[in-house]
Every structure is written in C-alpha cells, then in structure tokens.
Amino acid sequence: MTSSPFTLDDLMDLLEQKAGLPPESRTTDPEAHFADIGLDSLAFLSMQTELHDRFGTQMPDDSPDDYTLGDIVTTVSAAQSQPA
C-alpha cells in the first residue's frame, strides 16, 4: 500500500497511461463522469482492472455512468486504508 492518499490527479494519470485519456481531457472536477472526459465503458473496464491490480479495489458496478470521478477516488482511498 502507498502512504500518500490517492487523488483525482492520480486517477487522471492512470487514465492517461492505461485508458488513453488525452492530456487535454484531464479534469479537476470530482463530479465529472467518464463520458464527460470522453471515455467509454472499455476504458472504465481497463481502469477497474488496473485499480484492482494496484490497490485491490473492487468497483461493484461495471457501468461508468454509476460513478463520478470523485466516487472512484473515494473507493480507492477506502481500499488503501483497509488493513492488508
């Protein structure tokens, strides 16, 4: 586990690296959804896999429309605070 909290900026970095998010589509809005930044359900699945591999995070629903970017950050942060 990492000692620093997972942030929206970390999520944007991950989405650029693993899901093809163009740099100009980055956002600082935690209320944005995947569609708002031009990503689809395949990018969401790629992100889910990466978050699971890195942090053991489970997203209970496979629909990107069900999560804001802030929800994703909160989910990862909660997983980080769980004892190993």
Helices and strands as residue ranges (DSSP letters): H 8-19, G 23-25, G 34-37, H 41-55, G 64-66, H 69-81
